[in-house]
Amino acid sequence: AGLCVLWRGTLKVMAMEVIYFSRGDIPEITVDFNDVVGEMKPLHGINNGPKSGYAGTEEASGEWKLDMTEWYQSLNIPIVRTHDSEYPYGQDKFIDIHCIFPDMERDVDDPAAYHFEESDKYIEAIMESGSQVLFRLGESIDHSGEDKYINPPEDYLKWAQVCEHIIRHYNEGWADGFHYNITYWEIWNEPDNSTMWTGSMEQFYELYRTTARYLKRVYPDLKIGGCALGSTDEEGIRTFLQSLKADGKETPLDFFSWHTYTNNPDIYAEKAALVRRLLDENGYENTESILDEWNYVESWDNIEGAAELIHSPMGAAFIAASLTAMQKSPIDLAMYYDGQYALADIWCGLYDSNGQLESGYYAFSFYDRLCRLEQQVRMDEGISNFYCCAAAGDKDGMLLVNFDPAEEAAIFVRLTLNGSGRHAVITRVNDRYPDGMTYEENWFFDHAVLKIEAGEMIYIELD
């Protein structure tokens, strides 16, 4: 039997826990900070910008009810997707095609036919936070049952030309616009969802082909893609990809976007592998795979239960576990759903509608710290419900997560490192410390044993 001494505590209180174990009883995780396996990917993007809850006028009690710019900056949010912006229905002012170009009978070349004011403020806030933009060209979800804006356009080419002028406004200064150099432009959202598209899938395929070909011809250097499929089954993906060549012509697909809501972080890696395989098999080897909506859902019949978990330390563990699973998968970019005021108390988990930080914020923060180290290194795993990732830089880092909402068992792991004599700064986030607890240890040997509670995530910085 061996003896492991773990020091825990804060600056005020230190407590010693002595754990006896047989070496063979504890699974071993090997970390080699000299074995670089790839680059850390900026997967901690988010749907919707740092300012939300538009008050309508500057004379109101504040133009935005929620301003998380400081926190977006602190997390180095890499990219923000604009969909369902200012939910519900964008107050008929934000981002959606019907908000920007409200009358399809107008001349597409007439700047007076466009209404950019509120969308300009929204995009400006994202740019000021330091994030890129993935601009969704289309309409938000419609739960009203009125189906006002989610119908197939009467003139697909004219719709594409409206999109062209939106790009010109934000990238070329047209109509008193900007030069933001927004790269990613996504055509529609979840056409396989009846609350997003009332037409047939064949009608959508035609809209995509028309729009993608037109925009790519005008803007060959931009990334044009879609279609934000809500159901990532093999048949649906393959049918969409095959539709791009249905008329014998090539259709641009610089990125393929897709969505998955699940209670199992491993599903993201499985879906990513499926997407990558189908893209490659259909001749789209250079097309990026973008998961631009994801979050925890066990059952769509129990959103209240999902929201309760999302806003807990267990929900933070889900975020951290999912990000580590995505990092090791062929996903190129990802955007968590959702960061805006109207949905913060249901879907966010990083903060609430009052701007109060929650445990999920630290999941994003830990992942960002790994990204800033840039180089992912080899870290073996294989323990059920255990997720981990390590990166090397000026100070090496590791993220360890025990996630399984159905289990309450702690996990013991023996970390074996290359080299000895490391100083460790350890931060734990769990039910007891939802805002995190940080302490320091000196690891004199090439290994250390850690106990990770169910629903706990741990970030370790080594120098």
Secondary structure per residue as TSV (DSSP state, phi and psi in degrees):
chain	resnum	aa	ss	phi	psi
A	1	A	-	360.0	151.7
A	2	G	E	-115.4	175.7
A	3	L	E	-129.0	127.9
A	4	C	E	-120.9	128.9
A	5	V	E	-110.6	119.3
A	6	L	E	-109.3	127.3
A	7	W	E	-98.5	127.0
A	8	R	E	-129.4	153.5
A	9	G	E	152.4	-175.4
A	10	T	-	-114.1	-169.7
A	11	L	S	-65.9	-23.2
A	12	K	S	-93.5	-35.5
A	13	V	-	-129.0	132.9
A	14	M	E	-124.1	135.4
A	15	A	E	-134.8	145.3
A	16	M	E	-108.0	131.4
A	17	E	E	-116.7	124.7
A	18	V	E	-105.7	124.5
A	19	I	E	-121.5	125.8
A	20	Y	E	-97.6	139.9
A	21	F	E	-156.0	158.4
A	22	S	-	-94.9	137.6
A	23	R	G	-56.1	-36.8
A	24	G	G	-73.2	-12.4
A	25	D	G	-80.2	-17.1
A	26	I	S	-113.3	126.2
A	27	P	-	-63.6	143.5
A	28	E	E	-104.4	132.5
A	29	I	E	-115.1	118.8
A	30	T	E	-96.2	132.3
A	31	V	E	-122.9	125.1
A	32	D	E	-121.6	103.3
A	33	F	E	-74.8	-4.0
A	34	N	E	-96.7	-7.1
A	35	D	E	-105.5	90.3
A	36	V	E	-79.0	126.8
A	37	V	E	-109.1	-6.1
A	38	G	E	162.3	-178.1
A	39	E	E	-93.8	145.4
A	40	M	-	-66.5	136.2
A	41	K	-	-102.7	141.3
A	42	P	-	-77.3	77.7
A	43	L	-	-95.6	-0.9
A	44	H	-	-94.8	46.9
A	45	G	E	-78.0	176.6
A	46	I	E	-151.4	152.8
A	47	N	E	-83.5	125.3
A	48	N	S	79.8	151.5
A	49	G	-	-83.6	177.4
A	50	P	S	-71.2	-23.4
A	51	K	E	-109.2	129.8
A	52	S	E	-155.9	170.9
A	53	G	E	76.0	56.9
A	54	Y	E	-63.0	130.1
A	55	A	-	-86.6	-13.2
A	56	G	S	103.1	-41.2
A	57	T	S	-140.5	155.1
A	58	E	T	-68.7	-20.2
A	59	E	T	-79.2	-10.2
A	60	A	S	-69.8	178.5
A	61	S	S	-70.3	11.8
A	62	G	-	148.8	131.5
A	63	E	S	-64.8	-32.2
A	64	W	E	-123.9	135.4
A	65	K	E	-74.7	-25.2
A	66	L	E	-135.2	125.9
A	67	D	E	-129.2	103.8
A	68	M	-	-108.1	25.4
A	69	T	H	-54.8	-45.7
A	70	E	H	-57.9	-38.3
A	71	W	H	-79.9	-33.2
A	72	Y	H	-61.0	-41.0
A	73	Q	H	-66.5	-41.0
A	74	S	H	-66.3	-28.5
A	75	L	H	-90.2	-5.4
A	76	N	T	52.2	47.7
A	77	I	-	-54.9	118.7
A	78	P	-	-76.4	-32.0
A	79	I	E	-155.8	143.0
A	80	V	E	-121.3	127.6
A	81	R	E	-95.3	136.8
A	82	T	E	-102.9	93.8
A	83	H	S	-145.6	142.7
A	84	D	S	58.0	25.2
A	85	S	T	-63.0	132.0
A	86	E	T	55.9	48.5
A	87	Y	S	-54.5	141.7
A	88	P	S	-89.5	140.5
A	89	Y	G	63.4	21.4
A	90	G	G	60.0	21.4
A	91	Q	G	50.9	22.6
A	92	D	G	55.4	29.2
A	93	K	T	-132.7	-21.6
A	94	F	S	-115.3	126.1
A	95	I	S	68.1	-47.4
A	96	D	S	-61.2	152.6
A	97	I	H	-57.2	-43.2
A	98	H	H	-68.3	-21.1
A	99	C	H	-77.4	-40.3
A	100	I	H	-83.0	-38.2
A	101	F	S	-127.6	79.9
A	102	P	-	-71.5	-19.1
A	103	D	-	-125.2	103.3
A	104	M	T	-69.2	-5.9
A	105	E	T	-83.2	-12.7
A	106	R	S	-76.3	167.3
A	107	D	-	-77.3	124.8
A	108	V	T	-65.7	-20.1
A	109	D	T	-90.9	-0.2
A	110	D	-	-92.7	111.4
A	111	P	G	-57.1	-29.1
A	112	A	G	-69.6	-13.9
A	113	A	G	-81.6	-7.1
A	114	Y	-	-107.3	147.0
A	115	H	-	-122.1	101.0
A	116	F	-	-104.7	-10.1
A	117	E	H	-52.9	-56.8
A	118	E	H	-70.1	-39.4
A	119	S	H	-62.2	-35.6
A	120	D	H	-59.4	-44.6
A	121	K	H	-63.7	-38.1
A	122	Y	H	-66.5	-47.7
A	123	I	H	-67.3	-38.6
A	124	E	H	-58.6	-41.3
A	125	A	H	-63.3	-37.9
A	126	I	H	-65.9	-45.5
A	127	M	H	-63.9	-38.0
A	128	E	H	-67.0	-23.4
A	129	S	T	-78.6	-10.2
A	130	G	T	94.2	2.5
A	131	S	-	-89.0	153.9
A	132	Q	E	-77.0	170.6
A	133	V	E	-121.8	133.8
A	134	L	E	-106.7	109.1
A	135	F	E	-93.2	114.7
A	136	R	E	-83.4	117.6
A	137	L	E	-91.6	107.8
A	138	G	S	161.3	-139.7
A	139	E	-	-135.0	156.2
A	140	S	-	-80.2	168.1
A	141	I	-	-61.7	145.0
A	142	D	-	-123.2	102.2
A	143	H	-	-92.4	2.4
A	144	S	S	-75.9	-22.2
A	145	G	S	83.0	-1.3
A	146	E	-	-86.6	-21.4
A	147	D	-	51.6	47.4
A	148	K	S	-70.6	-41.1
A	149	Y	S	-122.6	-1.6
A	150	I	-	-101.5	22.5
A	151	N	S	-91.5	156.3
A	152	P	-	-58.7	136.7
A	153	P	-	-61.1	149.4
A	154	E	S	-70.7	-31.5
A	155	D	-	-129.8	102.8
A	156	Y	H	-63.7	-39.8
A	157	L	H	-66.6	-41.6
A	158	K	H	-64.1	-38.6
A	159	W	H	-60.2	-42.6
A	160	A	H	-63.5	-37.4
A	161	Q	H	-68.9	-33.7
A	162	V	H	-61.4	-44.1
A	163	C	H	-60.0	-41.2
A	164	E	H	-56.3	-43.6
A	165	H	H	-72.4	-29.2
A	166	I	H	-65.1	-43.1
A	167	I	H	-62.4	-44.3
A	168	R	H	-59.2	-39.2
A	169	H	H	-63.3	-44.4
A	170	Y	H	-88.0	-19.5
A	171	N	H	-113.5	-21.9
A	172	E	H	-124.2	5.5
A	173	G	-	80.5	6.6
A	174	W	T	-63.5	144.1
A	175	A	T	56.0	53.0
A	176	D	T	56.6	43.7
A	177	G	-	-97.0	-146.8
A	178	F	-	-135.0	175.6
A	179	H	-	-128.4	62.7
A	180	Y	-	-81.6	-16.3
A	181	N	-	55.6	45.4
A	182	I	-	-66.8	126.2
A	183	T	-	-93.7	-42.4
A	184	Y	E	-95.7	124.3
A	185	W	E	-129.3	116.0
A	186	E	E	-104.7	130.0
A	187	I	E	-92.4	109.5
A	188	W	-	67.7	-176.9
A	189	N	S	-149.0	126.0
A	190	E	-	44.6	62.6
A	191	P	T	-65.0	-13.7
A	192	D	T	-87.2	9.9
A	193	N	S	-117.2	125.8
A	194	S	T	-67.8	-17.3
A	195	T	T	-87.5	2.4
A	196	M	T	-119.2	-22.4
A	197	W	-	-157.9	122.0
A	198	T	-	-91.8	-11.2
A	199	G	S	-83.0	-178.8
A	200	S	-	-79.7	164.3
A	201	M	H	-66.2	-32.6
A	202	E	H	-63.3	-37.5
A	203	Q	H	-65.4	-39.4
A	204	F	H	-66.2	-42.5
A	205	Y	H	-55.9	-39.8
A	206	E	H	-67.1	-40.2
A	207	L	H	-62.0	-43.8
A	208	Y	H	-63.6	-47.6
A	209	R	H	-58.9	-46.1
A	210	T	H	-61.6	-47.4
A	211	T	H	-71.3	-46.4
A	212	A	H	-63.3	-43.0
A	213	R	H	-65.9	-41.5
A	214	Y	H	-66.2	-49.0
A	215	L	H	-66.5	-37.6
A	216	K	H	-69.8	-31.0
A	217	R	H	-68.1	-38.4
A	218	V	H	-79.1	-37.7
A	219	Y	-	-127.1	75.8
A	220	P	T	-65.7	-20.8
A	221	D	T	-91.2	-7.8
A	222	L	S	-86.2	161.8
A	223	K	E	-99.7	112.4
A	224	I	E	-109.1	127.4
A	225	G	E	-160.6	-168.0
A	226	G	E	169.7	-162.0
A	227	C	E	-116.4	25.8
A	228	A	E	54.8	51.8
A	229	L	E	-61.3	135.4
A	230	G	S	-83.8	-27.9
A	231	S	-	-115.4	111.3
A	232	T	-	-96.9	54.6
A	233	D	-	-85.9	157.1
A	234	E	H	-60.7	-42.5
A	235	E	H	-64.1	-42.7
A	236	G	H	-63.8	-42.7
A	237	I	H	-66.1	-47.1
A	238	R	H	-62.7	-40.8
A	239	T	H	-63.0	-41.8
A	240	F	H	-61.9	-47.1
A	241	L	H	-62.5	-40.3
A	242	Q	H	-70.0	-28.6
A	243	S	H	-66.1	-20.6
A	244	L	T	-67.8	-19.2
A	245	K	T	-119.7	17.5
A	246	A	T	-62.1	-29.9
A	247	D	T	-100.7	15.1
A	248	G	S	85.7	1.1
A	249	K	S	-112.3	156.8
A	250	E	-	-81.1	142.5
A	251	T	-	-121.7	130.8
A	252	P	-	-62.7	141.2
A	253	L	-	-147.9	80.7
A	254	D	S	-70.4	-28.9
A	255	F	E	-146.4	146.1
A	256	F	E	-109.8	121.7
A	257	S	E	-107.0	146.4
A	258	W	E	-153.0	162.9
A	259	H	E	-128.2	147.2
A	260	T	E	-151.2	128.0
A	261	Y	E	-116.6	129.9
A	262	T	E	-156.7	169.1
A	263	N	S	-108.2	9.3
A	264	N	-	-127.3	109.3
A	265	P	T	-56.6	-27.5
A	266	D	H	-65.6	-23.4
A	267	I	H	-62.1	-33.0
A	268	Y	H	-62.7	-42.8
A	269	A	H	-66.9	-38.7
A	270	E	H	-65.0	-45.4
A	271	K	H	-65.0	-39.1
A	272	A	H	-62.2	-40.4
A	273	A	H	-64.7	-40.0
A	274	L	H	-63.4	-47.3
A	275	V	H	-59.6	-47.2
A	276	R	H	-62.6	-41.9
A	277	R	H	-62.3	-44.7
A	278	L	H	-68.5	-38.2
A	279	L	H	-60.5	-47.7
A	280	D	H	-64.6	-42.1
A	281	E	H	-65.3	-25.4
A	282	N	T	-101.4	14.2
A	283	G	T	87.5	16.8
A	284	Y	-	-113.4	52.2
A	285	E	T	-63.1	-28.9
A	286	N	T	-96.8	3.1
A	287	T	-	-77.7	130.7
A	288	E	E	-73.6	147.3
A	289	S	E	-104.6	116.5
A	290	I	E	-122.2	116.2
A	291	L	E	-89.9	96.2
A	292	D	E	-108.4	16.8
A	293	E	E	-149.1	126.3
A	294	W	E	-156.4	148.9
A	295	N	E	-176.6	179.8
A	296	Y	E	-82.0	126.0
A	297	V	-	-147.4	124.6
A	298	E	S	-90.7	-42.3
A	299	S	-	-149.7	134.5
A	300	W	T	-68.9	-9.4
A	301	D	T	-86.1	-2.7
A	302	N	-	-137.4	63.4
A	303	I	H	-68.5	-32.6
A	304	E	H	-61.2	-41.5
A	305	G	H	-65.8	-38.3
A	306	A	H	-63.6	-44.5
A	307	A	H	-61.8	-39.1
A	308	E	H	-61.2	-43.2
A	309	L	H	-70.0	-42.0
A	310	I	H	-55.5	-35.9
A	311	H	T	-92.5	16.8
A	312	S	S	-114.8	168.4
A	313	P	H	-58.6	-31.9
A	314	M	H	-62.9	-38.3
A	315	G	H	-63.4	-37.7
A	316	A	H	-63.9	-39.0
A	317	A	H	-64.1	-36.7
A	318	F	H	-61.4	-45.0
A	319	I	H	-59.3	-49.3
A	320	A	H	-63.9	-42.3
A	321	A	H	-63.5	-40.8
A	322	S	H	-65.5	-42.9
A	323	L	H	-63.1	-39.1
A	324	T	H	-68.6	-37.2
A	325	A	H	-65.7	-40.8
A	326	M	H	-65.1	-40.0
A	327	Q	H	-57.6	-34.2
A	328	K	T	-92.3	9.5
A	329	S	T	-113.5	171.8
A	330	P	T	-83.7	38.8
A	331	I	-	-87.6	134.7
A	332	D	-	-94.1	-39.2
A	333	L	E	-142.8	155.0
A	334	A	E	-145.9	149.1
A	335	M	E	-135.5	116.6
A	336	Y	E	-71.2	146.1
A	337	Y	S	-113.3	111.3
A	338	D	-	-160.0	159.6
A	339	G	-	-111.8	1.4
A	340	Q	S	-88.8	163.4
A	341	Y	G	-54.5	-50.3
A	342	A	G	-66.3	-24.2
A	343	L	G	-112.6	1.3
A	344	A	I	-61.3	-37.5
A	345	D	I	-80.0	-4.1
A	346	I	I	-108.2	-58.3
A	347	W	I	-102.7	-14.2
A	348	C	I	-77.5	-75.4
A	349	G	-	85.9	-15.5
A	350	L	S	-84.9	-31.2
A	351	Y	B	-162.4	167.3
A	352	D	-	-102.5	-175.6
A	353	S	T	-69.9	-10.9
A	354	N	T	-93.6	0.9
A	355	G	-	84.6	9.8
A	356	Q	-	-78.0	124.8
A	357	L	B	-66.3	143.8
A	358	E	-	-123.1	177.8
A	359	S	H	-61.0	-31.6
A	360	G	H	-60.7	-25.8
A	361	Y	H	-56.9	-40.1
A	362	Y	H	-73.5	-27.7
A	363	A	H	-62.5	-45.9
A	364	F	H	-63.7	-40.7
A	365	S	H	-64.1	-43.7
A	366	F	H	-62.8	-43.1
A	367	Y	H	-65.3	-39.3
A	368	D	H	-61.2	-38.0
A	369	R	H	-62.2	-39.1
A	370	L	H	-64.8	-41.5
A	371	C	H	-61.8	-37.6
A	372	R	H	-69.5	-19.2
A	373	L	H	-78.3	-21.1
A	374	E	-	79.4	-42.3
A	375	Q	E	-106.8	115.6
A	376	Q	E	-75.8	136.9
A	377	V	E	-118.5	166.5
A	378	R	E	-67.3	128.3
A	379	M	E	-142.3	107.6
A	380	D	-	-68.9	149.2
A	381	E	-	-142.5	-157.4
A	382	G	-	130.0	7.4
A	383	I	-	-93.0	135.5
A	384	S	T	-59.9	132.9
A	385	N	T	69.7	8.6
A	386	F	E	-108.4	129.5
A	387	Y	E	-127.3	139.9
A	388	C	E	-153.4	157.5
A	389	C	E	-156.7	145.6
A	390	A	E	-135.5	149.3
A	391	A	E	-141.7	151.7
A	392	A	E	-112.6	143.8
A	393	G	S	-170.1	-150.7
A	394	D	S	-57.7	-39.2
A	395	K	S	-129.8	123.0
A	396	D	E	-69.5	152.8
A	397	G	E	-137.6	152.5
A	398	M	E	-140.0	141.4
A	399	L	E	-119.7	123.2
A	400	L	E	-121.3	135.0
A	401	V	E	-138.9	136.8
A	402	N	E	-112.7	102.1
A	403	F	-	-125.1	120.0
A	404	D	-	-166.9	101.5
A	405	P	T	-63.6	-16.0
A	406	A	T	-89.1	-8.5
A	407	E	-	-116.2	154.0
A	408	E	-	-121.8	13.1
A	409	A	-	-86.7	137.3
A	410	A	-	-75.9	159.4
A	411	I	E	-118.9	134.5
A	412	F	E	-103.3	133.3
A	413	V	E	-132.1	142.0
A	414	R	E	-100.3	113.4
A	415	L	E	-86.1	121.6
A	416	T	E	-109.9	121.8
A	417	L	E	-111.5	154.5
A	418	N	S	-80.2	117.9
A	419	G	S	96.2	164.0
A	420	S	S	-134.0	177.1
A	421	G	-	72.3	47.8
A	422	R	E	-101.9	143.2
A	423	H	E	-97.9	124.6
A	424	A	E	-113.5	130.5
A	425	V	E	-109.1	116.8
A	426	I	E	-115.0	128.0
A	427	T	E	-119.9	126.0
A	428	R	E	-112.5	139.0
A	429	V	E	-125.8	122.2
A	430	N	S	-157.2	-171.9
A	431	D	S	-59.7	-35.9
A	432	R	S	-75.7	-35.3
A	433	Y	-	-125.2	72.6
A	434	P	T	-65.0	-22.4
A	435	D	T	-100.9	7.9
A	436	G	-	91.7	146.4
A	437	M	E	-135.9	126.8
A	438	T	E	-116.3	137.8
A	439	Y	E	-147.8	172.7
A	440	E	E	-125.6	148.8
A	441	E	E	-140.1	151.5
A	442	N	E	-105.6	116.3
A	443	W	E	-94.6	108.0
A	444	F	-	-84.1	-16.4
A	445	F	S	-115.3	-174.8
A	446	D	S	-91.6	16.9
A	447	H	E	-150.1	160.7
A	448	A	E	-152.2	148.6
A	449	V	E	-110.1	130.1
A	450	L	E	-124.1	142.5
A	451	K	E	-101.8	124.8
A	452	I	E	-117.4	114.1
A	453	E	-	-69.1	159.3
A	454	A	T	-61.7	132.3
A	455	G	T	75.1	21.7
A	456	E	E	-110.8	144.9
A	457	M	E	-124.1	146.1
A	458	I	E	-132.4	129.4
A	459	Y	E	-109.8	131.7
A	460	I	E	-122.3	124.1
A	461	E	E	-106.8	128.7
A	462	L	E	-118.9	135.4
A	463	D	-	-136.1	360.0
